[in-house]
């Protein structure tokens, strides 16, 4: 299920290898082709080379001395594009997504991919969206130090198991150590003296952003402006259409296998079962650092894997609906509307906190920060006339309060709804 590795392509438009990796962030679907389109209009702009320079992979070889390694034992990696001008002492750090693995078998499968081994990571990637150096595409953060932290532990940068042998197989569950090794490296590279910093991530990286937000704040000087921004990381603890708690069971197994419990908020694990504290609705109760939450209320990944996982639909009655939200029948739409209402309810009042930001659009999509077409362009999704980039910038720089919650599907004509074909 969620352990599947997501790879994506765009119809009739060849992706550069680096851009394919970034677009794939957070979409846990094997060999799946998707097309963005408002009202199903095909959009190919997401795959167009924006002219940014390729950013090389840096392998943190010293991290291995700390036991900070990927699932297969290889050293972790990151890409960094140095800031310049007014952004030379400002940092945006993006945690890559890519699902989770909850069993030895599924984690072994990941070691054959870039999501479990740095040996298989692309050495050069483009930086689009919030990581772009293009001022037109990324007006507020284009000249900051921009970092993409590659994801290879399968546990949202949060696991820590000393033992290397599991069911007779050699695997390393060291996501927490990778997080710490990356932060140590970036601190030595200038993050420690940053004037402003933003921790962000999408999907499993968005969940990691929730989990590590306060720890990120604690690493930096008190006079540094530090905020966190999670994209498509607000995973819901809901029943699927068959009445099963698929995601709750999956998170329970993931937390146990990776030894994540010790790295979750103590005030949460004291009051409830540790795996419940892997759900963002619980984690955010403990976060004190300013936080912005971006999530589609018709999150395509959650609808496909949390609300309607394959095992809950043995006759395939939801296949057309999950592929294209405009192909859902009236009963299916009502179930999706309940999903929308549940997410809105779970975050009710959050955006009214003095230092918080909220942007919930009613699009059928997942991650939205690493593509120009959804992050900031003339045709990007908007709420209150603002693109996601404008809303995040207004919140980060205290230019405006951002508490934007969309009306139910299909009310927003600016949405880019994913179509899986």
C-alpha positions as MATLAB code, in Angstrom:
seq = 'XXXXXXXXXXXXXXXXXXXXXXXXXXXXXXXXXXXXXXXXXXXXXXXXXXXXXXXXXXXXXXXXXXXXXXXXXXXXXXXXXXXXXXXXXXXXXXXXXXXXXXXXXXXXXXXXXXXXXXXXXXXXXXXXXXXXXXXXXXXXXXXXXXXXXXXXXXXXXXXXXXXXXXXXXXXXXXXXXXXXXXXXXXXXXXXXXXXXXXXXXXXXXXXXXXXXXXXXXXXXXXXXXXXXXXXXXXXXXXXXXXXXXXXXXXXXXXXXXXXXXXXXXXXXXXXXXXXXXXXXXXXXXXXXXXXXXXXXXXXXXXXXXXXXXXXXXXXXXXXXXXXXXXXXXXXXXXXXXXXXXXXXXXXXXXXXXXXXXXXXXXXXXXXXXXXXXXXXXXXXXXXXXXXXXXXXXXXXXXXXXXXXXXXXXXXXXXXXXXXXX';
ca = [
       0.000    0.000    0.000;
       1.735    3.155    1.208;
       5.118    1.517    0.905;
       4.891    1.659   -2.872;
       7.388    4.000   -4.476;
       5.960    6.826   -6.462;
       7.255    7.650   -9.886;
       5.525   10.044  -12.234;
       5.601   11.198  -15.817;
       3.655   13.647  -17.906;
       1.859   12.600  -21.047;
       3.610   13.599  -24.272;
       6.220   15.598  -22.363;
       9.526   13.960  -21.488;
      10.672   14.761  -17.958;
      14.269   15.481  -17.125;
      15.507   12.846  -14.625;
      15.994   15.366  -11.827;
      12.614   16.991  -12.239;
      10.912   13.607  -12.286;
      12.358   12.861   -8.846;
      11.076   16.118   -7.410;
       7.612   15.881   -8.933;
       7.393   12.327   -7.633;
       7.767   13.616   -4.054;
       4.832   12.475   -1.945;
       3.016   10.454   -4.673;
       3.231    6.833   -3.605;
       2.123    5.178   -6.834;
       4.177    2.780   -8.915;
       4.636    3.543  -12.602;
       1.674    5.920  -12.674;
       1.080    8.569  -15.290;
      -0.775   11.664  -14.249;
      -1.977   14.850  -15.829;
      -2.825   18.082  -14.059;
      -5.839   19.881  -15.442;
      -8.447   22.361  -14.286;
     -11.742   20.702  -15.150;
      -9.662   17.986  -16.835;
      -7.851   20.408  -19.168;
      -4.474   18.827  -19.856;
      -1.525   20.854  -18.609;
       2.054   20.049  -19.608;
       3.823   23.068  -18.132;
       4.866   21.116  -15.037;
       7.351   19.156  -17.131;
       8.928   22.075  -18.913;
      12.555   22.830  -18.060;
      12.454   26.202  -16.323;
      16.075   26.975  -17.089;
      17.315   26.628  -13.521;
      20.765   25.141  -13.064;
      21.037   21.516  -12.065;
      21.849   21.053   -8.385;
      24.300   18.250   -7.502;
      23.788   15.591   -4.865;
      26.012   15.819   -1.793;
      26.607   12.532    0.028;
      27.167   13.031    3.769;
      29.826   10.376    4.157;
      30.745   11.451    7.699;
      27.167   10.689    8.732;
      27.944    6.968    8.602;
      30.240    7.412   11.603;
      27.146    8.440   13.566;
      25.129    5.503   12.284;
      23.062    7.866   10.154;
      22.396    5.743    7.094;
      19.707    4.859    4.576;
      17.779    1.597    4.764;
      20.556   -0.230    2.887;
      23.389    1.258    4.968;
      24.486    3.863    2.421;
      25.200    7.438    3.551;
      22.359    9.987    3.289;
      22.362   12.822    0.784;
      21.067   16.294    0.056;
      21.137   18.964   -2.631;
      21.925   22.584   -1.790;
      21.766   25.694   -3.963;
      23.668   28.494   -2.249;
      21.905   31.734   -1.397;
      23.087   35.078   -2.646;
      22.444   38.784   -2.159;
      19.888   39.434    0.572;
      19.305   35.679    0.892;
      22.861   34.692    1.793;
      21.987   34.160    5.479;
      18.462   32.823    4.939;
      17.538   29.157    4.542;
      14.645   27.059    3.253;
      15.045   23.333    3.891;
      12.708   20.909    2.160;
      12.309   17.330    3.408;
      11.574   14.993    0.516;
       8.538   12.717    0.740;
       8.015    9.195   -0.520;
       5.731    7.182    1.750;
       6.715    4.707    4.422;
       7.547    1.031    4.792;
       5.891   -0.927    7.573;
       7.410   -4.389    7.133;
      10.812   -5.919    6.532;
       9.645   -7.020    3.090;
       8.478   -3.573    1.989;
      11.575   -1.894    3.412;
      13.798   -4.348    1.552;
      11.974   -3.396   -1.643;
      12.815    0.247   -1.017;
      16.534   -0.530   -0.805;
      16.357   -1.198   -4.552;
      15.259    2.392   -5.126;
      16.388    5.934   -4.339;
      13.956    5.873   -1.397;
      16.149    3.369    0.396;
      19.641    3.873   -1.003;
      21.679    6.953   -1.851;
      23.553    4.808   -4.375;
      20.461    5.030   -6.578;
      19.702    8.732   -6.154;
      19.923   11.046   -9.162;
      23.142   13.012   -8.961;
      21.682   16.171  -10.552;
      18.170   17.561  -10.099;
      16.247   20.700  -10.962;
      14.857   22.869   -8.171;
      11.288   23.938   -9.073;
       8.566   25.630   -7.016;
       9.600   26.703   -3.529;
      13.184   25.630   -4.297;
      13.476   27.553   -7.567;
      16.054   30.296   -8.056;
      13.674   31.910  -10.538;
      12.279   35.059   -8.908;
       9.172   34.996  -11.070;
       8.366   31.454   -9.961;
       9.509   31.833   -6.349;
       9.332   35.535   -5.422;
      10.022   35.299   -1.682;
      12.651   32.558   -1.398;
      14.436   32.518   -4.771;
      17.797   33.795   -3.471;
      17.830   31.950   -0.135;
      20.007   28.936    0.561;
      17.650   26.230   -0.725;
      18.098   22.616    0.379;
      16.430   19.379   -0.667;
      17.036   16.625    1.895;
      16.688   13.246    0.210;
      14.449   10.650    1.831;
      15.836    7.151    2.212;
      14.769    5.818    5.629;
      11.076    5.005    5.089;
      10.017    6.423    8.455;
       9.663   10.201    7.969;
      13.198   10.899    9.252;
      12.095    9.654   12.675;
      13.195    6.065   13.324;
      16.114    4.874   15.420;
      16.835    1.164   15.858;
      20.333    0.060   16.808;
      19.948   -3.524   15.618;
      20.823   -4.094   11.957;
      19.388   -7.591   11.497;
      15.616   -7.954   11.138;
      14.041  -11.315   10.285;
      17.415  -12.416    8.984;
      17.776   -9.365    6.729;
      20.184   -6.436    7.128;
      18.255   -3.181    7.323;
      18.893    0.168    9.004;
      16.066    2.157   10.572;
      17.955    5.380   11.273;
      15.778    8.271   10.086;
      16.235   10.259   13.297;
      20.005   10.000   12.994;
      19.799   11.136    9.367;
      17.804   14.180   10.483;
      20.411   15.019   13.125;
      23.363   14.442   10.766;
      21.790   16.678    8.120;
      21.149   19.427   10.643;
      24.738   19.155   11.920;
      26.088   19.448    8.394;
      23.883   22.399    7.468;
      24.675   24.148   10.747;
      28.372   23.937    9.948;
      27.606   25.298    6.473;
      25.982   28.468    7.779;
      22.528   27.511    9.052;
      23.669   28.081   12.645;
      23.980   31.823   11.982;
      20.882   32.196    9.805;
      18.720   35.286   10.176;
      15.656   33.533    8.817;
      14.851   29.855    8.264;
      11.924   27.820    6.986;
      11.581   24.050    7.392;
       9.228   22.489    4.881;
       8.401   19.172    3.262;
       5.647   17.383    1.395;
       3.772   14.123    2.053;
       5.965   11.926    4.288;
       8.323   14.915    4.364;
       5.393   17.068    5.469;
       4.777   14.678    8.359;
       8.496   14.901    9.189;
       8.145   18.682    9.213;
       5.466   18.425   11.892;
       7.554   15.988   13.939;
      10.815   17.970   13.783;
       9.484   21.529   13.774;
      10.257   22.408   17.390;
      13.616   20.602   17.276;
      14.507   22.709   14.236;
      13.599   25.853   16.162;
      15.719   24.741   19.136;
      18.838   24.393   16.971;
      18.866   28.034   15.920;
      19.548   31.275   17.818;
      16.611   32.902   19.567;
      16.933   35.979   17.361;
      16.524   33.879   14.189;
      13.063   33.917   12.615;
      12.164   30.223   12.400;
       8.937   28.824   10.979;
       7.667   25.512    9.580;
       5.500   24.736    6.571;
       3.950   21.306    5.902;
       2.592   20.481    2.440;
       0.167   17.537    2.056;
       1.373   16.040    5.320;
      -1.868   16.198    7.282;
      -2.832   12.530    7.132;
      -6.187   11.707    8.697;
      -7.007    8.887   11.096;
     -10.261    7.786    9.487;
     -12.062    4.580    8.571;
     -11.879    3.453    4.968;
     -15.050    2.720    2.993;
     -15.140   -0.845    4.356;
     -15.045    0.390    7.947;
     -11.431   -0.609    8.615;
      -8.777    1.644   10.146;
      -6.255    0.967    7.386;
      -4.028    3.973    8.064;
      -4.086    3.484   11.837;
      -2.924   -0.110   11.434;
      -0.284    0.885    8.905;
       1.108    3.648   11.131;
       1.142    1.292   14.118;
       3.340   -1.155   12.219;
       5.569    1.623   10.863;
       6.160    3.206   14.271;
       6.945   -0.176   15.833;
       9.306   -1.361   13.077;
      11.288    1.881   12.900;
      11.436    2.553   16.639;
       9.793    5.933   16.155;
       7.947    6.237   19.477;
      10.908    7.723   21.367;
      11.098   10.594   18.876;
       7.440   11.617   19.058;
       6.159   14.354   21.420;
       6.340   13.067   24.989;
       3.173   14.840   26.070;
       1.367   12.908   23.336;
       2.887    9.471   23.965;
       2.085    9.830   27.663;
      -1.627   10.216   26.959;
      -2.146    7.796   24.074;
      -0.721    4.894   22.077;
       2.528    6.112   20.419;
       1.442    5.413   16.840;
      -1.493    7.787   17.319;
       1.143   10.491   17.812;
       2.334    9.843   14.263;
      -0.878   11.475   13.064;
      -0.451   15.241   12.561;
      -3.740   16.033   14.288;
      -2.064   14.880   17.513;
       1.435   16.206   16.753;
       0.311   19.800   16.159;
      -1.073   19.987   19.689;
       2.527   19.979   20.924;
       4.134   22.352   18.387;
       5.009   25.817   19.655;
       6.929   27.075   16.594;
       4.934   29.102   14.017;
       3.431   26.614   11.571;
       1.705   26.830    8.179;
      -0.408   23.913    6.927;
      -1.126   23.473    3.227;
      -3.384   20.581    2.265;
      -5.945   19.795   -0.417;
      -9.197   18.725    1.218;
      -9.561   16.115   -1.528;
      -6.011   14.835   -1.085;
      -5.587   12.384   -3.968;
      -3.115   10.160   -2.131;
      -5.274    9.902    0.958;
      -8.420    9.218   -1.024;
      -6.636    6.449   -2.949;
      -4.808    4.856   -0.004;
      -6.525    5.898    3.223;
     -10.192    6.363    2.331;
     -10.406    3.830   -0.533;
      -7.404    1.473   -0.361;
      -7.509   -1.360   -2.880;
      -8.520   -3.979   -0.321;
     -11.614   -1.956    0.614;
     -12.840   -1.991   -2.984;
     -12.422   -5.596   -4.207;
     -14.819   -5.117   -7.128;
     -13.071   -1.973   -8.381;
     -16.153    0.208   -8.139;
     -14.000    3.215   -7.225;
     -11.339    2.850   -9.904;
     -12.775    5.475  -12.259;
     -13.511    7.871   -9.410;
     -10.003    7.563   -7.954;
      -8.511    8.124  -11.405;
     -10.557   11.233  -12.124;
     -12.703   12.962   -9.527;
     -15.083   14.170  -12.227;
     -15.949   10.525  -12.907;
     -17.288    9.953   -9.389;
     -20.996    9.174   -9.036;
     -23.242   11.038   -6.608;
     -22.771    8.524   -3.761;
     -19.008    8.622   -4.147;
     -19.003   12.421   -4.217;
     -20.932   12.480   -0.941;
     -18.282   10.235    0.653;
     -15.582   12.590   -0.658;
     -17.497   15.560    0.722;
     -17.444   13.892    4.136;
     -13.671   13.488    3.789;
     -13.462   17.234    3.010;
     -15.581   18.073    6.050;
     -13.463   15.838    8.293;
     -10.244   17.561    7.288;
     -11.727   21.027    7.679;
     -13.114   20.071   11.091;
      -9.768   18.634   12.231;
      -8.137   21.992   11.524;
     -10.966   24.224   12.676;
      -9.570   27.238   14.473;
      -5.952   26.422   13.649;
      -5.555   29.311   11.202;
      -6.857   31.753   13.797;
      -3.863   31.208   16.065;
      -1.715   34.309   15.992;
       1.360   32.728   14.406;
      -0.303   30.013   12.306;
      -1.181   29.860    8.636;
      -3.713   27.666    6.856;
      -4.441   27.048    3.166;
      -6.941   24.273    2.444;
      -7.971   24.170   -1.190;
     -10.597   21.851   -2.629;
      -8.378   20.337   -5.311;
      -7.837   16.660   -6.144;
      -4.073   16.737   -5.822;
      -1.331   15.881   -3.333;
       1.901   17.894   -2.985;
       1.735   21.435   -4.392;
       5.024   23.165   -3.509;
       7.464   21.552   -5.945;
       5.729   22.405   -9.209;
       5.488   25.846  -10.739;
       1.995   25.138  -12.018;
       0.654   24.725   -8.475;
       3.143   26.820   -6.475;
       3.124   30.133   -8.328;
       2.084   30.858  -11.896;
      -0.628   32.773  -13.675;
      -2.810   29.650  -13.579;
      -1.967   28.349  -10.086;
      -4.771   27.394   -7.672;
      -5.917   30.365   -5.645;
      -7.870   31.148   -2.520;
      -8.930   34.724   -1.931;
      -7.023   35.666   -5.072;
      -3.714   34.382   -3.653;
      -1.486   31.657   -5.033;
       0.047   29.228   -2.560;
       3.418   30.990   -2.866;
       1.840   34.379   -2.133;
      -0.059   33.005    0.860;
       3.039   31.334    2.345;
       5.134   34.467    1.803;
       2.496   36.704    3.384;
       2.395   34.436    6.424;
       6.165   34.006    6.777;
       6.937   37.724    6.525;
       3.909   38.764    8.596;
       2.415   40.698    5.693;
      -1.037   39.271    6.287;
      -2.985   36.694    8.265;
      -3.593   33.568    6.173;
      -6.582   31.467    7.214;
      -7.972   30.224    3.908;
     -10.433   27.330    3.726;
     -12.022   26.460    0.402;
     -15.642   25.600   -0.309;
     -16.489   22.005   -1.335;
     -15.615   20.516   -4.722;
     -16.205   21.575   -7.483;
     -16.521   25.190   -6.417;
     -12.959   26.382   -7.144;
     -12.348   26.879  -10.892;
      -8.624   27.549  -10.323;
      -7.963   24.006   -9.047;
      -5.603   21.638  -10.817;
      -7.143   18.220  -10.353;
      -4.987   15.185  -10.904;
      -6.072   12.620  -13.462;
      -4.499    9.172  -13.301;
      -4.485    7.446  -16.659;
];
